[in-house]
Structures are given as C-alpha cells and as structure tokens.
C-alpha cells in the first residue's frame, strides 16, 4: 500500500491520471472521506470537499491539498446532504466553481445504533436520510453534468454491514444495503453514457466511527478478521482511486475492503 501511495505522489502524467477532473466528495472532512480526497488530489483531481459541521478540518484539508499538489484546486463547502435543498445546493456550487463534475463520491454517513425494539423513529430517519436518501439528492443533479462531459464516475461508500448485517444496526444496514441496490440499478441506466457506478464496502476501519469501540470488543472483532487487523482509510481510498482512474470497464460492482471478514 505504501508503494502505491508513493507512486501516486510521483510527478508526471502517469501519476496524475485524473488531472483536470472535478470530484465532489460528501462527508469529506475526516476519516475515509478525507483519505479519498488526498488520494484523488494525488492524481491531479480538483476537489469539492463537503462537510456538515467540521468546518475547521474541511478547510484545513483543502488548504493542505492545494499546498501539497501543485495545480490542484480544492474548496470546502458546507452542506448537510441529508437535507435535499442543501445537497442539491452542494452540486450547484460545484458547478458554479468548476463548470463540471466528473466524479461523485457519496461518502457521507452516520450511525445511530440501537436494537429495533428500542430504536426511535428519529434514529431511523436520521440514518436513512444521511446514508441513503442523500444518494438521490446528490447523484441526480450531478449525473446531468457527467452526461454533458461525455462520461463520469460515481462511487458509493457502503459497508460490510450491508451484506453481513449487524445487531443494533437495522437502520444502517438498510441504508447501506439500499445503496448497493441503488448502485446496480443506476449502473444499468447510465452505462450508455460511459458513466460507471460502483460501491466500495469497507469493513472495520480505523476512523472516528469505530474509535469508541471498547478494547475487549475490538480484540474480539480482530480475532474474526482473517488479516487480524482493522483496515485504514487509505486502503479504502486506494480502491476508490482505482475505480475512478482505472475502472472504466467496471460498473455495478461492490468492492469489499474488509480484510476477509465477509466473503
């Protein structure tokens, strides 16, 4: 993995296969979203870094990417993509700034874990709005720009939970499972326009979302993972970069990045 990341940062056309492309990444202030932003910036991509609340990290990320990667433009835009108006506004701002969108990464996600019997309607709705409905809100307007540009890439960040299920996550599993079905159907619709639509489904990854897992439970989970460790955001981001830069003949697929925990 280190070698791959170092190669993408080497100057030259071969290391910048997405030079001049424009990517919108939702929920990109930290964690997997921020890692995706760094990976795409290394490939020469101009970036719209969406955030809901983390203004400091998002703006800091944009500044650091422009400093590190010459010629890359990055802008942080506040939009809670769980809200239809704000999500569509995010896409509109991206188009005003760059005139086009070539890549859309639907990464924004939250958890509100509770067993179904104790789950509130608000906990259900919050997760469905952020993790599933935001796909429709953001993708529908972005696709029009991709069609005009003659092609594009949509990558949706799902989860191992979508395929394996998990106690206390019926809302999250439903949203992330719906994302996979959304991906496959949209891939069929958009293939004629040379727009690919794929999912990356991370397993347990070292992010803020899993940082609160108690030590004994972490040990139990790691014991079930064939590779005996959690993944990193950079490993998930590498899969996204591959789909965007080299995955022109891959569409409607789910790329699992989970250390072999679910096969």
C-alpha positions as CSV (number, residue, x, y, z in Angstrom):
1,X,0.0,0.0,0.0
2,X,2.8,2.4,0.8
3,X,4.3,1.8,-2.6
4,X,1.0,2.6,-4.3
5,X,0.6,5.8,-2.4
6,X,4.1,6.9,-3.1
7,X,3.7,6.2,-6.7
8,X,0.6,8.4,-7.0
9,X,2.6,11.3,-5.5
10,X,5.4,11.0,-8.0
11,X,5.3,13.9,-10.5
12,X,4.5,13.1,-14.1
13,X,1.5,12.3,-16.2
14,X,1.4,8.6,-15.3
15,X,1.0,9.5,-11.7
16,X,-1.8,12.1,-12.4
17,X,-4.3,10.1,-14.4
18,X,-7.2,12.3,-13.3
19,X,-5.5,15.7,-13.9
20,X,-8.1,18.4,-14.5
21,X,-11.1,16.2,-13.4
22,X,-13.5,17.6,-10.8
23,X,-14.7,15.4,-7.9
24,X,-17.3,16.1,-5.3
25,X,-16.9,14.1,-2.1
26,X,-19.6,14.2,0.5
27,X,-18.7,13.9,4.2
28,X,-15.0,14.5,3.4
29,X,-13.7,16.5,6.3
30,X,-12.1,13.5,8.0
31,X,-11.8,9.7,8.1
32,X,-12.4,7.8,4.8
33,X,-13.7,10.9,3.0
34,X,-10.5,12.9,3.8
35,X,-8.4,9.9,2.7
36,X,-10.3,9.8,-0.6
37,X,-9.7,13.5,-1.1
38,X,-5.9,13.0,-0.6
39,X,-5.8,10.1,-3.0
40,X,-7.7,11.9,-5.7
41,X,-5.7,15.1,-5.3
42,X,-2.5,13.0,-5.8
43,X,-4.0,12.0,-9.1
44,X,-4.5,15.7,-10.1
45,X,-8.2,15.9,-9.3
46,X,-9.8,19.2,-8.4
47,X,-12.0,18.8,-5.3
48,X,-15.2,19.9,-3.7
49,X,-14.9,18.8,0.0
50,X,-18.3,18.6,1.5
51,X,-18.8,18.9,5.3
52,X,-21.8,19.2,7.5
53,X,-20.3,20.6,10.7
54,X,-16.5,20.2,10.7
55,X,-15.5,23.5,9.1
56,X,-12.0,23.6,10.5
57,X,-10.9,20.2,9.3
58,X,-12.5,20.6,5.9
59,X,-10.9,24.0,5.2
60,X,-7.6,22.8,6.6
61,X,-7.7,19.8,4.3
62,X,-8.5,21.9,1.3
63,X,-5.5,24.2,2.1
64,X,-3.1,21.4,2.6
65,X,-4.0,19.6,-0.6
66,X,-3.5,22.7,-2.7
67,X,-0.2,23.3,-1.0
68,X,1.0,19.7,-1.5
69,X,-0.3,19.1,-5.0
70,X,0.6,21.8,-7.5
71,X,-2.2,22.8,-9.8
72,X,-4.9,21.1,-7.8
73,X,-7.8,23.3,-6.7
74,X,-9.8,22.3,-3.6
75,X,-12.7,24.1,-1.9
76,X,-14.6,23.2,1.3
77,X,-18.4,23.6,1.0
78,X,-20.8,23.3,3.9
79,X,-23.9,21.2,3.1
80,X,-25.8,18.7,5.2
81,X,-26.6,16.2,2.4
82,X,-29.4,14.7,4.5
83,X,-31.3,17.8,3.5
84,X,-32.4,17.8,-0.1
85,X,-32.0,21.5,-0.7
86,X,-28.5,21.6,0.8
87,X,-27.5,18.5,-1.1
88,X,-28.6,20.0,-4.4
89,X,-27.1,23.3,-3.4
90,X,-23.7,21.5,-3.0
91,X,-23.8,20.2,-6.6
92,X,-24.9,23.7,-7.8
93,X,-21.9,25.3,-6.0
94,X,-19.5,22.7,-7.5
95,X,-20.8,23.5,-11.0
96,X,-20.6,27.3,-10.4
97,X,-17.0,26.9,-9.3
98,X,-15.7,24.3,-11.9
99,X,-18.4,24.2,-14.6
100,X,-18.5,20.4,-14.5
101,X,-18.5,17.3,-12.3
102,X,-16.6,14.2,-13.5
103,X,-16.6,12.2,-10.2
104,X,-19.0,11.9,-7.4
105,X,-18.1,10.1,-4.2
106,X,-21.2,9.5,-2.0
107,X,-19.4,9.0,1.3
108,X,-21.4,10.9,4.0
109,X,-22.7,8.5,6.6
110,X,-23.8,8.4,10.3
111,X,-24.8,5.7,12.7
112,X,-27.5,5.7,15.4
113,X,-27.1,2.2,16.8
114,X,-29.9,0.6,18.8
115,X,-31.9,-2.6,18.6
116,X,-35.0,-2.3,16.6
117,X,-37.3,-2.6,19.6
118,X,-35.7,0.4,21.2
119,X,-35.0,2.5,18.1
120,X,-36.8,5.8,17.8
121,X,-38.3,7.0,14.6
122,X,-35.9,9.9,14.6
123,X,-32.9,7.5,14.8
124,X,-34.3,5.6,11.9
125,X,-35.0,8.7,9.8
126,X,-31.6,10.3,10.5
127,X,-29.6,7.4,9.2
128,X,-31.9,6.8,6.2
129,X,-31.8,10.5,5.2
130,X,-28.0,10.8,5.5
131,X,-26.8,7.4,4.3
132,X,-29.4,6.6,1.6
133,X,-31.6,9.5,0.6
134,X,-28.5,11.7,0.1
135,X,-27.5,9.5,-2.8
136,X,-30.6,10.5,-4.7
137,X,-30.3,14.2,-3.7
138,X,-26.7,14.5,-4.8
139,X,-26.5,12.0,-7.7
140,X,-29.5,13.1,-9.7
141,X,-28.2,16.6,-10.5
142,X,-24.5,15.5,-10.7
143,X,-25.3,13.0,-13.4
144,X,-26.5,15.6,-15.8
145,X,-23.1,17.3,-15.8
146,X,-21.4,13.9,-16.4
147,X,-23.6,13.2,-19.4
148,X,-22.7,16.6,-20.9
149,X,-19.0,15.8,-20.2
150,X,-19.2,12.5,-22.1
151,X,-18.8,10.3,-19.1
152,X,-18.1,10.1,-15.4
153,X,-17.6,8.0,-12.2
154,X,-20.0,7.6,-9.3
155,X,-18.6,5.7,-6.3
156,X,-20.8,5.0,-3.3
157,X,-19.3,4.1,0.1
158,X,-21.4,1.3,1.5
159,X,-20.4,-1.0,4.4
160,X,-19.8,-4.7,5.3
161,X,-22.9,-4.3,7.4
162,X,-25.0,-4.1,4.2
163,X,-24.1,-7.7,3.3
164,X,-23.5,-9.3,6.7
165,X,-26.0,-7.5,8.9
166,X,-25.2,-6.4,12.5
167,X,-27.1,-6.4,15.8
168,X,-28.3,-2.9,16.6
169,X,-27.9,-1.5,13.1
170,X,-31.1,-2.3,11.2
171,X,-31.3,1.4,10.2
172,X,-27.6,1.5,9.0
173,X,-27.8,-2.0,7.3
174,X,-31.0,-1.0,5.5
175,X,-29.5,2.3,4.3
176,X,-26.2,0.7,3.1
177,X,-27.9,-2.2,1.6
178,X,-30.2,0.1,-0.3
179,X,-27.1,1.9,-1.5
180,X,-25.9,-1.3,-3.2
181,X,-29.2,-1.8,-5.0
182,X,-29.2,1.8,-6.0
183,X,-25.7,1.4,-7.4
184,X,-26.6,-1.7,-9.5
185,X,-29.8,-0.2,-11.0
186,X,-28.1,3.2,-11.8
187,X,-25.2,1.4,-13.4
188,X,-27.6,-0.1,-15.9
189,X,-29.2,3.2,-16.6
190,X,-26.0,5.2,-17.1
191,X,-23.8,2.7,-18.9
192,X,-24.9,4.1,-22.3
193,X,-23.4,7.5,-21.3
194,X,-20.0,6.0,-20.3
195,X,-20.8,6.7,-16.6
196,X,-19.8,3.9,-14.2
197,X,-21.5,3.4,-10.8
198,X,-19.8,1.2,-8.2
199,X,-19.7,0.6,-4.4
200,X,-16.8,0.3,-2.1
201,X,-17.8,-1.6,1.1
202,X,-15.3,-1.1,3.9
203,X,-15.1,-3.4,6.9
204,X,-13.9,-2.2,10.3
205,X,-11.7,0.8,9.5
206,X,-9.7,3.0,11.8
207,X,-11.9,6.0,11.9
208,X,-13.7,8.1,14.5
209,X,-16.8,5.9,14.0
210,X,-15.0,2.9,15.4
211,X,-12.7,4.6,17.8
212,X,-15.1,4.3,20.6
213,X,-15.4,0.5,20.5
214,X,-14.2,-0.8,23.8
215,X,-10.8,-2.7,23.8
216,X,-12.2,-6.1,24.6
217,X,-14.7,-5.9,21.8
218,X,-12.0,-4.6,19.4
219,X,-9.9,-7.7,20.3
220,X,-12.9,-10.0,19.6
221,X,-13.6,-8.4,16.2
222,X,-9.9,-8.5,15.2
223,X,-9.9,-12.2,16.1
224,X,-12.6,-12.8,13.5
225,X,-10.8,-10.9,10.7
226,X,-8.5,-13.2,8.6
227,X,-5.9,-10.4,8.2
228,X,-6.0,-9.8,12.0
229,X,-6.3,-6.0,12.0
230,X,-8.7,-3.2,11.2
231,X,-8.3,-1.5,7.8
232,X,-7.1,2.0,7.2
233,X,-8.9,4.9,5.5
234,X,-6.0,5.0,3.0
235,X,-6.7,1.4,1.9
236,X,-10.4,2.2,1.3
237,X,-9.3,5.3,-0.6
238,X,-7.0,3.3,-2.8
239,X,-9.9,1.2,-4.0
240,X,-11.9,4.4,-4.8
241,X,-8.9,5.8,-6.8
242,X,-8.7,2.6,-8.8
243,X,-12.4,2.7,-9.8
244,X,-12.1,6.4,-10.7
245,X,-8.7,6.2,-12.6
246,X,-8.6,2.7,-14.0
247,X,-12.0,1.2,-13.6
248,X,-13.5,2.2,-16.9
249,X,-14.8,-1.3,-17.6
250,X,-16.1,-2.0,-14.1
251,X,-19.7,-0.9,-13.2
252,X,-22.5,-2.1,-10.9
253,X,-20.0,-3.8,-8.6
254,X,-19.2,-3.9,-4.9
255,X,-15.5,-3.8,-4.0
256,X,-15.1,-5.2,-0.5
257,X,-12.3,-3.8,1.6
258,X,-12.7,-5.8,4.8
259,X,-9.6,-8.0,5.5
260,X,-11.6,-11.1,4.6
261,X,-14.2,-10.7,7.3
262,X,-17.0,-11.1,4.9
263,X,-16.5,-13.0,1.6
